[in-house]
Amino acid sequence: MNKNKVLGYICWLAAFLIPFQASLLSTEEVSNVKGLISFVALLILIFTGYILVDGANAADKAKAHGH
């Protein structure tokens, strides 16, 4: 397992630890700006994690193929 794959998994873990559900569903107690920032952070972390993990998988397959 290389460094990019581990960083990708950490990004995914951090993305799902962000308490965005309460910010989006309960707008009386939480400001809409906080909910929007949490949601955007969730999306950024998910896609960053995907790019890191997918890139690491492609690099591993290229090494195994011998090219």
Secondary structure as GFF3:
##gff-version 3
##sequence-region A 1 67
A	DSSP	alpha_helix	3	17	.	.	.	ID=ss1
A	DSSP	alpha_helix	20	25	.	.	.	ID=ss2
A	DSSP	alpha_helix	32	65	.	.	.	ID=ss3
###
